[in-house]
Amino acid sequence: MERRSASGLEILGAMLLGAAGGFALGLLLAPQSGSRTREQLAENLGDVSLRASELAENVKGNTESLINTTRTTIEEKLNLLSEAVEAGRKAAAYKREELIEGEEPSPGEA
């Protein structure tokens, strides 16, 4: 079976789902007055929102870094490939000239 790594959005979704589930479970297990529950709800939603924003920024930064690294690597490999193709062309032209010169009759044979 093939393993794949989780994307940033999957991780973010799992974290938000876990936070919401934990919060709801906490409210169910520790009943209190409605006003206090609303205060806690507002505080926790603010915390979850802040964490989600921070996570999104981290994912964005990591993605941009990965894209830049990949772009640089591809450019380097394309340059190497281009240099190798040019070297091959020069070597082929040189060898072609050697073969052509080798086919010409020498002055004593004509």
C-alpha positions in Angstrom: 0.0 0.0 0.0 1.3 3.4 -0.9 1.8 6.0 1.8 1.3 9.7 1.2 2.0 12.6 3.4 -0.8 14.9 4.7 -1.3 18.2 3.0 -1.3 21.5 5.0 -5.0 21.8 4.5 -5.6 18.3 5.9 -3.5 19.1 8.9 -5.3 22.4 9.4 -8.7 20.7 9.2 -7.7 18.0 11.6 -6.4 20.5 14.1 -9.6 22.6 13.9 -11.8 19.6 14.2 -9.8 18.4 17.2 -10.0 21.8 18.9 -13.7 22.1 18.3 -14.3 18.5 19.6 -12.2 19.1 22.7 -14.1 22.4 23.4 -17.5 20.8 23.0 -16.5 17.9 25.2 -15.2 20.3 27.8 -18.6 22.2 27.8 -20.5 18.9 28.2 -18.4 17.6 31.1 -18.1 20.9 33.0 -21.6 22.6 33.1 -21.7 26.1 34.3 -23.8 29.3 33.8 -24.8 30.3 30.3 -23.0 33.7 30.5 -19.7 32.0 31.6 -20.1 29.4 28.9 -20.6 32.1 26.3 -17.5 33.9 27.5 -15.5 30.7 27.3 -16.9 30.0 23.9 -15.8 33.4 22.6 -12.3 33.1 24.1 -11.8 29.6 22.7 -13.1 30.5 19.3 -10.7 33.4 19.2 -7.8 31.1 20.2 -8.7 28.6 17.5 -9.1 31.3 14.9 -5.6 32.7 15.9 -4.0 29.2 15.7 -5.6 28.5 12.4 -4.3 31.8 11.0 -0.8 31.1 12.3 -0.9 27.6 10.9 -2.1 28.9 7.5 0.7 31.4 7.4 3.2 28.7 8.3 1.9 26.4 5.5 1.9 29.3 3.1 5.5 30.2 4.0 6.6 26.5 3.7 4.9 26.1 0.4 6.5 29.3 -1.0 9.9 28.1 0.2 9.4 24.7 -1.4 8.2 26.3 -4.7 11.3 28.5 -4.8 13.7 25.7 -4.0 12.1 23.5 -6.6 12.2 26.3 -9.2 15.9 26.9 -8.5 16.7 23.2 -8.7 14.8 22.9 -12.1 16.7 25.9 -13.5 20.0 24.4 -12.4 19.2 21.1 -14.0 18.0 22.7 -17.2 21.3 24.7 -17.4 23.3 21.5 -16.9 21.2 19.7 -19.5 21.7 22.6 -21.9 25.5 22.5 -21.4 25.6 18.8 -21.9 23.6 19.0 -25.2 25.9 21.8 -26.4 29.0 19.7 -25.5 27.5 16.7 -27.3 26.9 18.8 -30.4 30.4 20.1 -30.4 31.8 16.6 -29.9 29.6 15.3 -32.8 30.7 18.1 -35.1 34.4 17.5 -34.2 34.0 13.7 -34.9 32.2 14.4 -38.1 35.1 16.6 -39.3 37.6 13.9 -38.3 35.6 11.3 -40.3 35.3 13.5 -43.4 39.0 14.3 -43.3 39.8 10.6 -42.9 37.8 9.8 -46.1 39.6 12.1 -48.4 42.1 10.3 -50.6 45.7 11.0 -49.7 47.8 12.7 -52.4 49.6 9.5 -53.4 46.4 7.5 -53.9 44.6 9.8 -56.4 
